[in-house]
Amino acid sequence: MKTMPVPVETLINAEIHKPARYLGNELGTVHKEWKSATVRWVLTYPEVYELGASNLGHILLYNIINAQPRQLCDRTYLPAADLATKLRETNTPLFSLESRRYLPEFDILGFSLSYELGATNILEMLELAHIPLTWQERKEGDYPLIFAGGQTATSNPEPYADFFDFIALGDGEELLPEIGLVLEEGKLQGLSKENLLLDLAQVPGVYVPRFYDMANDGSVHPNRDDVPKRIMRRVATPIPAYSIGLVPLIETVHDRLTVEIRRGCTRGCRFCQPGMLTRPARDVEPEAVIDAIETGIRQTGYNEFSLLSLSCSDYLALPAVGLEIRNRLKNENIALTLPSQRVDRFDENIANILGGTRQGSLTFAPEAGTQRLRDVINKGLTNEELLRGIKTAVEQGWDKVKLYFMIGLPGETDVDVLGIVETVQWLRQECRLPQRRALNFNLTISNFTPKPHTPFQWHSVSTSEFRRKQDLLRQAFKGVRGVKVNYTDVRISAMEDFVGRGDRRLGQVVRRAWELGAGMDAWWESLDKAYGAWAQAIDEADLTWKYRLVEDGEWNIFHGDTPDENVYDAPLPWDHLDTGIDKTWLKNDLFNALEAATVPDCSFDGCSHCGVCGVDFGHNIIAPVPSIPVFDGDFKPNTNRVQRLRVWFGKQNSMALVSHLDLVRLFDRAMRRTGLPIAFTGGFHPGPRISIANALPLGSSSSGEIVDFDLTEMLDPGEFRQRLAAVLPVDLPVYQVEEVDPKSPAVTQLLAQARYQVQLITEEPVTLTQWQTWTEEILAQEEILWEKTTKRGKKVTLNLREQLLDLSILAMTSEGVTVDYMGTCRNDGTQLQPRNLAYLFEQVSGVNMQLGQIHRLTLMLASSN
């Protein structure tokens, strides 16, 4: 017999890891009235919160849908293992964060599928949501429409076709609002799911798999006359203003404001699927980028921002834009980071805009170790350009650089593989400067996997060769100083290739792999389990022979054992998707690779005639390049402490589930949003002078917390309170602001005592008389010892009784008792915590005690005289 679902609030508590992941009250969230919306969406990035909540595409689409009238958009993410267990144990469906409603209550549920093996996480989420996994199983029943978008969904959705009602191909900024309008009209007309999907199939960019069948050769064709034979990828122009929003309460993978400056890449690297699937290139107007960052930094409180593009340095306005932003935000202590850049475009102008007071890492991707192989893949990078870029980095102060290489590229020989080692040694030697540390490198060497819609989509790789080449590199790098090398696991690369270029038959493999425990496949902790699950699923589907072709290498076009040329004209599982790139052009470019012939970048040179540019997909858009402004200088922290304001505040309701470190980050960002004149520390990494009195245990509420703010200008305490309260969550109420001498000891030094109200719970019923007796016994003792292990592993014995200053029983309930106590509370470790109080009662009663609700009433300070 199944249990009834429980309210979401009972599951989100301090017992689970990082409960603030699931609160749904971050800055920038949108909370619409449920009844005000006609169409209700849930968007998800099917990874844990820290990955999903910082994904720019996820944030953009969330903001865009919520900007539409009569449309409501909530979010959810893959729950961590502890919450997933709770959901299953209580038979509670997965829920959305904002409205806390179960997913089956929504009209439409969208997943980002950006990684070949990520579908197992999607199946996990559907199962947790109590939603059948395939569209065939969902035919009967009132379930949300399930769709996917993202790079992998756009590239080759066929292995996942059975799991989704439709696929959104390409950019979603314009496509998703159009889908919302179709759904709204369909609901008003009372259309059946079949007819609703038929209407959606008429929208350019929407692929409905049930209206298409797979032929024996793996190709896909319509099974009815009223749907298009080929489905066109959508293209949209980036809108930087929608990047602003969603400031997580916990630290995420990309914990910064991210603004897209250029979408698409026309470099034509023959291995690069994103470069082919995002054409044409579209620059964002420089002023729009500058305005979005200036506004976003001040609205979010972030102290770092990132400019995003497949090739940031191909955004020719980058130096001017970056320097203008640094000038405008000079007093904000803001740092700029960039993803992997083109080393041939890296110069002093770009170096000048990076970092700030915090110089970040620098990443380049030469991809191959020899000039010949870089020409084969059309990287467009010479040894001279590589050396010049790395030298510039060293001259501008960097002593460590990250480099990305690939092995297994078409046409690669052992000379090319060992060329990676020779290139790194050569760069390290040539870039040595007098009286400077030698340049160190952090290398990532990944395994090339051919991708659909690229010139190398016909190539066959061999994982046994990957292993041999990795061993070759490991031997060659022995004894090479100043270089750290990371290798991508060969097994996962093989699975990515096998699934990424598969057809609908792989749907059963994906499902079976999930059933066998595959999930979180991009995470190395789950690698052995995931690989075993995938291998067994392939074997059970009788496709082991097909996987062995990946293992051993079916054929190699560069070694003269290419099959009949007709293979290039044979149907592929993704031919029914119109990405704009002509298949004949891809084939011809593959033949260019055989000759190591390079093709110019059509954004800046002549047209390569790939087929994209035209009415359907548009043309390359290159923004005008502004003049580079005069640099106003780096941020200089104002360390003058003119005034100290002491603030008493509460930590209530959901904020009790925010950790102390996250609270520190929250106050930092809140002060940035206020624009109040906060003083900074000195040194290499200046930070705002904000001092919270004491860390509160996770899950504990409080009405007596204290934090000090040191200011560079005198400010009325009332005005300060008003401006601070306006940017804090409602569950962090500000009670009192008092001016204190800025030269007096910090609040952390003055802290002396704390008063708590704590609920103690016992397994067996206990009478009020027993509780009173135990209380009296504790107060009568002079010594109750407790052994503590310090952070350094040293064991010390403390007398808890001398730290207890007052104790009384407040109230009895059926679960236990609420006690009021006052104890020492100093930041040198001398403090009577609630768990220590439970221990005191256990010692006098012999009964096991569990802590229930914990509330800190007040913190008390010693006199500063």
C-alpha positions in Angstrom: 0.0 0.0 0.0 1.4 3.3 -1.1 1.7 6.2 1.4 0.2 9.6 0.7 2.6 12.3 -0.5 3.8 14.7 2.2 4.0 18.5 2.1 7.3 19.6 0.5 8.1 21.8 3.5 8.5 18.7 5.7 11.2 17.3 3.4 13.3 20.5 3.1 15.0 20.7 6.4 18.5 20.7 8.0 18.7 16.9 7.8 19.4 17.1 4.0 22.6 18.4 2.5 22.5 22.0 1.4 18.7 22.5 1.9 19.0 26.1 0.5 19.2 24.4 -2.9 15.5 23.8 -2.8 14.0 27.0 -1.2 13.0 28.7 -4.5 13.3 32.2 -3.0 16.6 33.4 -4.5 17.0 36.9 -5.6 15.5 37.2 -9.1 12.9 34.4 -8.8 9.4 35.1 -10.1 6.4 34.1 -8.1 3.2 34.4 -10.1 -0.3 33.6 -8.8 -1.1 30.1 -10.0 -4.6 31.0 -11.1 -3.3 34.0 -13.0 -1.6 31.8 -15.6 -3.2 29.9 -18.5 0.0 27.9 -19.3 2.2 26.7 -16.5 5.8 25.7 -17.3 8.6 24.0 -15.4 12.1 24.4 -16.8 14.9 22.3 -15.6 18.6 21.8 -16.1 18.8 18.1 -15.2 21.8 18.3 -12.9 22.2 19.2 -9.3 21.3 22.8 -8.4 24.9 24.1 -8.3 25.2 23.3 -12.0 21.7 24.1 -13.2 21.0 27.4 -11.4 24.1 29.0 -12.9 23.5 28.0 -16.5 22.9 31.0 -18.6 20.5 29.4 -21.1 18.4 28.2 -18.2 18.3 31.7 -16.7 17.5 33.4 -20.0 14.5 31.2 -20.9 13.1 31.3 -17.3 13.1 35.1 -17.5 11.7 35.3 -21.0 8.8 32.9 -20.3 7.9 34.7 -17.2 7.9 38.0 -19.1 5.0 36.6 -21.3 1.4 37.4 -20.3 -0.6 34.5 -18.9 2.5 32.3 -18.8 4.0 31.0 -15.5 7.4 29.4 -15.3 8.9 27.6 -12.3 12.1 25.6 -12.0 13.4 22.3 -10.7 16.7 20.4 -10.7 17.9 16.9 -10.2 17.6 16.4 -6.4 20.7 15.1 -4.6 20.6 11.5 -3.5 19.4 12.3 0.1 16.3 14.2 -1.1 15.6 11.7 -3.9 15.6 9.0 -1.2 13.1 11.0 0.9 10.8 11.5 -2.1 10.7 7.8 -2.8 10.2 6.8 0.8 7.3 9.2 1.2 5.8 8.6 -2.2 6.1 12.4 -2.9 6.5 13.6 -6.5 9.3 15.9 -7.5 8.2 19.5 -7.1 8.9 22.9 -8.5 10.9 25.4 -6.4 8.8 28.5 -6.6 5.3 27.3 -6.2 6.2 24.0 -4.4 3.7 22.2 -6.6 4.2 18.7 -7.8 5.4 18.4 -11.4 2.3 16.5 -12.8 0.2 19.6 -11.9 2.0 21.7 -14.7 1.1 21.9 -18.4 4.6 21.6 -19.8 7.9 20.4 -18.5 11.1 21.3 -20.4 14.6 19.7 -20.0 17.9 20.9 -21.2 19.7 18.1 -23.0 23.2 19.4 -23.5 25.2 16.2 -23.0 24.9 12.8 -24.7 24.7 10.8 -21.5 22.6 13.3 -19.6 19.3 11.6 -20.5 19.6 9.2 -17.6 19.2 12.2 -15.3 16.1 13.2 -17.1 14.6 9.7 -16.7 15.5 9.8 -13.0 13.6 13.1 -12.7 10.5 11.9 -14.6 10.4 8.8 -12.4 10.7 10.9 -9.2 7.9 13.1 -10.6 5.6 10.1 -11.0 5.5 10.7 -14.8 5.8 7.8 -17.2 9.0 7.8 -19.1 7.9 7.6 -22.8 5.3 9.4 -24.8 3.8 6.0 -25.6 3.2 5.4 -21.9 1.8 8.9 -21.4 -0.8 8.6 -24.2 -3.3 7.6 -21.5 -3.5 10.0 -18.6 -3.4 13.7 -18.0 0.4 14.4 -17.9 2.3 17.5 -18.8 3.9 17.8 -22.3 7.5 16.7 -21.9 10.1 18.4 -24.2 13.8 18.8 -24.5 16.1 21.5 -26.0 19.8 22.2 -25.9 22.8 21.2 -28.0 22.4 17.4 -27.9 18.7 17.6 -28.5 19.3 19.9 -31.5 22.2 17.7 -32.8 20.7 14.3 -32.7 17.5 13.7 -30.7 16.9 10.2 -32.1 18.3 8.1 -29.2 15.9 10.0 -26.9 12.9 10.4 -29.2 10.7 8.0 -27.2 11.0 10.0 -24.0 9.8 13.4 -25.3 6.5 14.7 -26.8 8.5 17.2 -28.8 12.0 18.6 -29.2 12.8 22.3 -29.4 15.6 22.7 -32.0 18.1 25.6 -31.7 17.7 28.9 -29.9 14.7 29.2 -27.6 14.3 32.9 -27.0 11.6 33.3 -29.7 10.6 29.6 -30.1 9.4 29.0 -26.5 7.1 32.0 -26.4 5.6 30.8 -29.7 5.1 27.3 -28.1 3.4 29.0 -25.2 0.9 30.8 -27.4 0.0 27.5 -29.2 -0.5 25.8 -25.8 -2.7 28.6 -24.6 -4.9 28.5 -27.7 -5.0 24.7 -27.5 -6.2 24.8 -23.9 -8.9 27.4 -24.7 -10.1 25.2 -27.5 -9.9 22.0 -25.4 -7.7 20.2 -28.0 -6.6 16.7 -27.4 -2.9 16.1 -26.8 -2.6 14.6 -30.4 -4.1 17.7 -32.0 -2.1 20.0 -29.8 1.1 18.3 -30.8 0.0 18.5 -34.5 -0.4 22.3 -34.1 3.1 22.5 -32.4 4.6 20.5 -35.3 3.7 23.4 -37.6 5.9 25.8 -35.6 9.4 26.1 -37.1 11.9 24.5 -34.7 9.4 22.0 -33.2 10.1 18.3 -33.9 7.4 15.9 -32.7 8.9 12.4 -32.9 5.6 10.5 -32.8 4.8 11.9 -36.3 8.0 10.4 -37.7 9.2 6.8 -38.1 12.7 5.3 -38.4 13.5 3.3 -41.6 15.7 0.2 -41.5 18.7 2.3 -42.4 18.2 4.5 -39.4 16.9 7.5 -41.3 13.7 9.3 -40.2 10.7 10.2 -42.3 7.2 11.6 -41.6 4.4 9.1 -41.1 1.7 11.7 -42.1 1.5 14.3 -44.8 0.7 17.3 -42.6 4.1 17.7 -40.9 7.3 19.0 -42.5 9.8 16.5 -43.9 12.7 18.4 -42.4 12.5 20.5 -39.2 14.4 23.7 -39.2 16.7 24.8 -36.4 15.7 28.2 -34.9 18.1 31.1 -34.7 17.7 34.1 -32.3 19.7 37.2 -31.4 21.0 37.2 -27.8 19.2 39.6 -25.4 21.7 40.5 -22.6 19.0 42.1 -20.4 17.4 38.7 -19.7 20.8 37.5 -18.3 20.1 39.4 -15.1 18.4 37.5 -12.3 18.6 34.3 -10.2 21.2 35.0 -7.6 21.5 31.6 -5.7 21.7 31.5 -1.9 24.5 28.9 -2.1 27.7 28.9 -4.0 27.3 27.5 -7.6 29.7 26.3 -10.2 29.5 29.6 -12.1 29.0 32.0 -9.2 28.9 35.2 -11.2 26.9 37.4 -13.6 27.2 36.0 -17.1 26.4 38.0 -20.2 26.6 36.6 -23.8 28.5 38.8 -26.2 28.5 36.7 -29.3 26.4 33.7 -30.4 27.7 31.4 -33.1 31.2 30.8 -34.4 32.4 30.8 -38.0 36.0 29.6 -37.4 35.1 26.3 -38.9 37.0 24.0 -36.6 36.1 20.6 -38.2 35.7 18.8 -34.8 33.5 21.5 -33.2 29.7 20.8 -33.2 28.7 24.0 -31.4 30.6 26.0 -34.1 28.5 24.3 -36.7 25.1 24.3 -34.9 25.1 28.0 -33.9 25.8 29.6 -37.3 25.5 32.4 -38.3 27.6 34.4 -35.9 25.8 37.3 -34.2 27.5 40.0 -32.2 25.7 41.8 -29.5 25.8 45.6 -29.7 28.6 46.8 -27.4 26.4 49.3 -25.5 23.8 46.6 -24.8 26.5 44.4 -23.2 27.9 47.3 -21.2 24.4 48.3 -19.9 23.5 44.8 -19.0 26.6 44.3 -17.0 26.5 47.6 -15.2 22.8 47.1 -14.4 23.3 43.4 -13.5 26.2 43.9 -11.2 24.2 46.6 -9.2 21.0 44.6 -9.2 22.6 41.3 -8.2 25.5 42.3 -6.0 27.9 39.9 -7.7 31.6 40.9 -7.5 32.5 39.0 -10.7 31.1 38.8 -14.2 31.9 36.7 -17.2 31.5 37.5 -20.9 30.3 34.4 -22.8 30.9 33.3 -26.3 32.2 30.2 -28.2 35.2 32.5 -29.0 35.2 35.6 -26.9 38.2 37.1 -28.6 36.4 37.0 -32.0 34.1 39.7 -30.5 36.3 42.5 -31.8 34.7 45.0 -29.5 35.9 43.0 -26.4 38.8 45.3 -25.4 36.7 48.4 -25.6 33.7 46.9 -23.9 35.8 45.3 -21.1 37.7 48.5 -20.4 34.5 50.6 -20.4 33.0 48.3 -17.9 36.0 48.3 -15.7 36.0 52.1 -15.8 32.3 52.4 -14.9 32.6 49.9 -12.1 36.0 51.0 -10.9 34.8 51.5 -7.3 32.9 48.2 -7.1 35.9 45.8 -6.7 34.7 43.7 -9.7 36.6 41.0 -11.6 36.1 39.9 -15.2 36.6 36.3 -16.3 36.5 34.8 -19.8 36.0 31.2 -20.9 38.6 29.6 -23.2 39.9 32.1 -25.7 41.6 32.1 -29.0 45.3 32.4 -28.1 46.1 34.0 -31.5 43.9 37.0 -30.5 45.2 37.4 -27.0 47.0 40.6 -26.6 47.7 43.4 -24.1 44.3 45.0 -24.7 42.5 41.8 -23.6 45.0 41.1 -20.8 44.2 44.6 -19.4 40.5 43.9 -19.0 40.9 40.6 -17.2 40.9 40.1 -13.5 41.0 43.3 -11.5 42.3 43.0 -8.0 41.8 39.2 -8.4 43.7 37.9 -11.5 41.8 34.8 -12.7 43.0 31.8 -14.6 43.8 31.9 -18.3 42.7 29.2 -20.6 43.6 28.5 -24.3 42.8 25.5 -26.5 45.5 24.7 -29.1 43.7 21.3 -29.5 46.6 19.7 -31.4 50.4 19.4 -30.8 51.6 20.1 -34.3 51.0 22.7 -37.0 50.0 20.0 -39.5 47.3 18.5 -37.4 46.0 22.0 -36.5 45.6 22.6 -40.2 43.8 19.2 -40.6 41.2 20.3 -38.1 41.1 23.8 -39.4 42.1 25.3 -36.1 43.6 28.3 -37.8 46.5 28.7 -35.3 50.2 28.8 -36.1 53.1 28.1 -33.8 54.1 31.7 -34.0 50.6 32.9 -32.9 50.6 30.3 -30.1 54.0 31.5 -28.8 53.1 35.2 -29.1 49.8 34.7 -27.1 51.5 32.7 -24.3 54.4 35.2 -24.1 51.9 38.0 -23.8 50.2 36.2 -20.9 53.6 35.8 -19.1 54.6 39.4 -19.7 51.2 40.6 -18.3 51.8 38.7 -15.0 50.4 35.2 -15.4 52.6 32.3 -14.2 50.1 29.5 -14.8 48.1 28.8 -18.0 45.5 26.1 -18.7 45.7 24.4 -22.1 43.3 22.0 -23.8 44.4 19.3 -26.2 42.7 16.4 -27.9 44.0 13.0 -29.0 42.4 10.7 -31.5 41.8 13.5 -34.1 41.5 12.3 -37.7 44.9 12.0 -39.4 46.8 12.0 -36.1 50.1 10.1 -35.8 52.3 9.4 -32.8 54.4 12.3 -33.9 51.4 14.6 -33.4 50.6 13.0 -30.0 54.2 13.5 -28.8 54.0 17.0 -30.3 51.8 18.0 -27.3 54.7 17.3 -25.0 57.2 19.1 -27.3 55.0 22.1 -27.7 54.5 22.5 -23.9 58.3 22.2 -23.3 59.0 24.6 -26.1 56.5 27.2 -24.7 57.9 26.8 -21.2 61.4 27.4 -22.4 60.7 30.3 -24.8 58.4 32.1 -22.3 60.9 32.2 -19.4 61.6 35.7 -18.2 64.5 36.9 -16.0 63.8 37.0 -12.2 60.4 35.4 -12.7 59.0 32.1 -11.8 58.9 29.6 -14.7 55.6 29.3 -16.5 53.5 26.3 -15.3 50.8 24.6 -17.3 47.7 22.8 -16.3 46.8 20.5 -19.3 43.5 18.7 -20.0 43.8 16.1 -22.7 40.4 14.9 -23.9 39.5 12.1 -26.4 38.1 13.3 -29.7 34.6 12.0 -30.4 33.0 12.7 -33.8 29.8 14.7 -33.6 26.8 15.0 -36.0 26.6 18.0 -38.3 30.4 18.3 -38.5 32.8 17.3 -41.3 34.2 14.6 -39.1 30.7 13.0 -38.5 31.7 10.1 -40.8 35.0 9.4 -39.0 35.5 6.3 -36.8 37.5 6.4 -33.6 39.1 3.6 -31.7 39.1 3.6 -27.9 41.9 1.1 -27.8 44.0 3.7 -29.6 43.0 6.3 -27.1 44.4 4.1 -24.3 47.6 3.5 -26.2 48.1 7.2 -26.9 47.3 8.2 -23.3 50.1 5.7 -22.2 52.4 7.3 -24.7 51.8 10.7 -23.3 52.2 9.5 -19.7 55.6 8.1 -20.5 56.6 11.3 -22.4 55.5 13.6 -19.6 57.5 11.8 -17.0 60.2 14.1 -15.6 58.7 17.2 -17.3 58.5 19.8 -14.6 55.9 22.5 -14.1 53.2 20.6 -16.0 50.1 18.9 -14.5 48.2 16.7 -16.9 44.6 15.5 -16.7 43.2 12.8 -19.0 39.5 12.3 -19.9 38.3 8.8 -19.1 38.3 6.7 -22.3 35.2 4.7 -21.3 32.9 7.7 -21.1 34.3 9.1 -24.4 33.3 5.8 -26.1 29.8 6.0 -24.6 29.4 9.6 -25.8 30.3 8.6 -29.3 28.2 5.5 -29.3 25.0 7.3 -28.1 25.7 10.7 -29.8 25.7 9.2 -33.3 23.0 6.5 -32.7 19.5 6.1 -33.9 16.2 5.3 -32.2 17.3 1.8 -31.3 19.4 3.3 -28.6 16.4 4.5 -26.7 16.1 1.1 -25.1 19.8 1.3 -24.2 19.4 4.7 -22.5 16.4 3.5 -20.5 18.1 0.2 -19.4 21.3 2.0 -18.5 19.2 4.3 -16.2 17.4 1.3 -14.7 20.8 -0.3 -13.9 22.0 2.8 -12.1 23.6 5.1 -14.7 23.2 8.7 -13.8 25.3 11.8 -13.1 27.6 10.3 -15.8 29.6 13.4 -16.2 30.8 13.1 -12.6 33.9 11.0 -12.0 32.5 9.7 -8.7 29.9 7.7 -10.6 32.1 6.6 -13.4 32.6 2.9 -12.7 28.9 2.4 -11.8 27.8 4.3 -14.9 30.1 2.5 -17.3 29.0 -0.9 -16.0 25.4 0.1 -16.4 25.9 1.3 -20.0 27.9 -1.8 -21.0 25.2 -4.1 -19.6 22.5 -2.2 -21.3 24.3 -2.4 -24.7 24.8 -6.1 -24.2 21.1 -6.7 -23.3 20.0 -4.8 -26.4 22.2 -7.1 -28.6 24.2 -4.1 -29.8 27.6 -5.1 -28.4 28.8 -5.7 -31.9 28.1 -2.0 -32.7 29.9 -0.8 -29.6 32.9 -2.9 -30.5 33.3 -0.8 -33.6 33.8 2.1 -31.3 36.2 0.1 -29.2 38.4 -1.1 -32.0 37.8 1.4 -34.8 35.7 0.5 -37.8 37.7 2.4 -40.4 39.9 5.5 -40.7 39.5 7.8 -43.6 43.1 9.0 -43.2 44.6 5.6 -43.4 43.4 4.7 -46.9 40.9 2.1 -45.7 37.8 4.3 -46.3 34.7 2.4 -47.5 33.0 3.1 -50.8 32.5 6.9 -51.3 28.8 6.3 -51.3 29.0 6.0 -47.5 29.0 9.9 -47.5 25.7 10.0 -49.2 24.1 7.3 -47.1 21.3 8.4 -44.8 22.2 9.5 -41.3 19.8 9.4 -38.2 19.8 13.3 -38.1 19.4 14.1 -41.8 15.8 15.2 -41.2 17.0 18.1 -39.1 17.7 21.2 -41.1 20.6 23.0 -39.3 21.2 25.2 -42.3 24.6 23.6 -43.2 24.6 21.7 -46.5 25.6 18.0 -46.1 27.6 18.2 -49.4 29.6 21.1 -47.9 30.4 19.0 -44.8 31.6 16.2 -47.1 33.7 18.5 -49.2 35.2 20.0 -46.1 36.2 16.5 -44.9 38.1 16.1 -48.2 39.7 19.5 -47.4 40.9 18.0 -44.2 42.5 15.1 -46.1 44.7 17.7 -47.8 45.3 19.7 -44.6 43.6 22.6 -46.4 42.3 25.4 -44.2 39.1 27.3 -44.7 38.9 31.0 -43.7 36.6 32.4 -41.1 33.7 33.8 -43.0 32.9 36.5 -40.4 36.0 38.3 -41.4 37.1 36.8 -44.8 35.2 35.4 -47.8 32.1 33.2 -47.7 32.8 29.5 -47.3 29.4 28.6 -48.8 28.3 26.3 -46.0 24.7 27.0 -46.8 23.6 28.8 -43.6 23.3 32.4 -44.6 20.0 33.3 -46.1 16.4 34.1 -45.3 15.8 31.3 -42.9 18.9 31.6 -40.7 20.1 35.1 -41.3 23.6 36.3 -41.9 26.7 37.0 -39.8 26.4 40.2 -37.7 29.6 41.9 -36.7 29.2 44.7 -34.3 31.0 48.0 -34.9 34.2 48.3 -32.9 34.3 51.3 -30.5 37.5 53.0 -29.7 39.2 51.7 -26.6 38.7 54.2 -23.7 41.5 55.5 -21.5 41.9 53.2 -18.5 40.9 54.9 -15.3 43.0 52.6 -13.1 42.4 49.6 -10.9 40.1 49.5 -7.9 41.7 51.0 -4.8 40.0 49.8 -1.7 38.9 52.5 0.8 40.2 51.2 4.1 39.2 54.3 6.1 36.8 53.3 8.9 34.9 56.4 9.8 31.8 54.7 11.4 30.7 51.3 12.7 27.1 50.4 12.7 26.0 47.4 14.8 22.9 45.6 13.4 20.6 43.2 15.3 18.7 41.0 12.9 16.7 37.8 12.8 17.1 34.6 10.8 13.6 33.2 10.4 11.8 30.5 8.4 13.5 29.5 5.2 16.6 31.6 6.0 17.3 29.1 8.9 18.3 26.7 6.2 21.0 29.0 4.8 24.5 28.1 6.1 26.8 30.6 7.8 29.2 30.9 4.8 26.2 31.5 2.5 24.9 34.1 4.9 28.3 35.9 4.7 28.1 35.9 0.9 24.5 37.1 1.1 25.4 40.1 3.2 28.3 41.0 0.9 26.0 41.0 -2.1 23.3 42.9 -0.3 25.7 45.7 0.6 26.8 45.9 -3.0 23.2 46.3 -4.0 22.6 49.1 -1.5 25.6 51.2 -2.7 26.3 52.0 0.9 29.9 53.3 1.6 31.3 50.0 3.1 35.0 50.0 4.1 37.4 47.4 2.7 40.2 45.4 4.1 43.7 45.9 2.5 46.0 43.4 1.0 45.9 41.5 -2.3 42.3 40.4 -1.9 40.4 43.3 -0.3 36.9 42.4 1.0 34.1 44.4 2.6 34.4 44.9 6.4 31.3 42.9 7.5 31.6 40.9 10.7 28.9 38.5 11.8 29.0 37.8 15.5 28.7 34.0 15.6 27.7 31.1 13.3 24.3 29.7 13.9 23.8 25.9 13.5 22.1 25.1 10.2 18.4 24.8 10.6 18.3 27.0 13.7 16.2 30.2 13.7 17.1 33.3 15.6 15.8 36.7 16.7 19.1 37.9 18.1 21.9 37.8 15.6 24.4 40.7 15.4 26.6 41.9 12.5 29.0 44.9 12.3 29.4 47.1 9.2 32.4 49.5 9.0 31.7 52.5 6.7 33.9 55.1 5.0 31.3 57.9 5.6 29.0 58.9 8.4 25.5 57.7 7.9 22.3 58.1 9.8 21.5 54.7 11.5 17.9 55.0 10.5 18.7 55.5 6.9 21.2 52.6 6.9 18.5 50.3 8.4 16.0 51.3 5.8 18.4 50.8 2.9 19.8 47.5 4.2 16.3 46.0 5.0 15.2 46.9 1.5 17.7 44.5 -0.1 17.5 41.6 2.4 15.1 38.7 2.2 12.0 39.1 4.4 13.1 36.3 6.6 16.2 38.3 7.6 14.4 41.1 9.5 16.5 44.1 10.7 15.5 44.9 14.3 17.9 47.6 15.5 20.9 49.6 14.2 23.3 51.2 16.7 26.4 53.3 16.2 29.5 52.1 18.1 33.1 53.4 18.2 34.9 52.1 15.1 38.0 51.6 17.2 36.3 49.4 19.8 36.7 45.7 19.7 34.8 43.8 17.0 31.6 42.1 17.8 33.3 38.7 17.4 35.6 39.7 20.3 32.9 41.1 22.6 30.6 38.1 22.3 30.0 36.5 25.7 26.7 34.7 26.1 23.7 33.4 24.2 20.1 32.5 25.2 18.3 29.7 23.4 15.0 28.0 23.3 15.5 24.3 22.4 13.1 21.4 21.8 14.3 18.1 23.2 12.7 14.9 22.0 12.7 11.5 23.6 11.6 8.1 22.1 9.6 7.2 25.2 7.1 9.6 26.9 8.5 11.7 29.8 6.5 13.5 32.4 6.9 17.2 33.3 8.0 16.1 36.8 10.8 14.1 35.3 12.0 17.0 33.2 11.9 19.3 36.2 13.8 16.8 38.2 16.5 16.4 35.5 16.8 20.2 35.3 17.4 20.5 39.0 20.0 17.7 38.9 21.9 19.5 36.1 21.9 22.8 38.0 23.0 21.0 41.2 26.1 19.5 39.5 29.4 21.3 39.6 31.0 19.2 36.9 29.7 17.4 33.9 32.5 16.5 31.6 32.5 16.2 27.8 35.3 15.1 25.5 35.8 17.2 22.4 38.1 16.6 19.4 39.6 19.8 18.0 40.0 20.6 14.3 43.6 19.4 14.6 42.5 16.1 16.0 43.5 16.8 19.6 41.1 15.6 22.3 40.3 18.0 25.1 37.9 17.6 28.1 35.5 20.4 28.9 33.3 21.0 31.9 30.0 21.8 30.3 28.3 22.6 33.6 30.4 25.7 34.2 29.3 27.0 30.7 25.6 26.7 31.6 24.4 29.9 33.2 20.6 29.4 33.4 18.1 26.6 32.6 14.4 26.3 32.9 11.5 24.3 31.4 9.2 26.3 29.1 6.5 24.0 27.7 5.6 20.3 27.3 4.3 18.8 24.0 3.5 15.2 23.0 6.9 15.0 21.3 9.1 16.4 24.1 9.9 19.6 26.0 11.0 23.1 25.1 13.7 24.4 27.4 15.1 27.9 27.8 18.8 28.1 28.6 21.6 30.7 28.7 25.2 29.6 28.2 28.6 30.9 27.3 29.1 31.9 23.7 32.6 33.0 22.7 34.3 32.6 19.4 37.3 30.9 21.0 35.3 27.7 21.1 34.0 28.2 24.6 30.3 28.0 23.9 27.4 25.8 25.1 25.7 24.7 21.9 22.3 23.0 21.8 23.8 19.6 21.2 25.8 20.1 24.4 22.6 20.8 26.3 21.1 17.6 25.0 24.2 15.8 26.3 23.7 17.3 29.8 20.2 15.9 30.0 21.4 12.5 28.7 24.0 12.4 31.5 21.6 12.9 34.3 18.7 11.0 32.8 20.2 8.1 31.0 17.7 8.8 28.2 18.7 9.4 24.6 17.8 13.0 23.5 17.2 14.3 20.0 17.2 18.0 19.1 14.0 19.4 17.6 13.5 23.1 16.9 16.3 25.4 17.9 15.8 29.1 18.3 18.5 31.6 19.5 16.7 34.4 21.3 19.7 36.7 21.8 23.4 37.2 21.8 24.9 39.1 24.7 28.1 41.1 24.5 30.6 41.9 27.1 31.4 45.5 27.9 34.1 47.0 25.6 35.5 49.2 28.4 
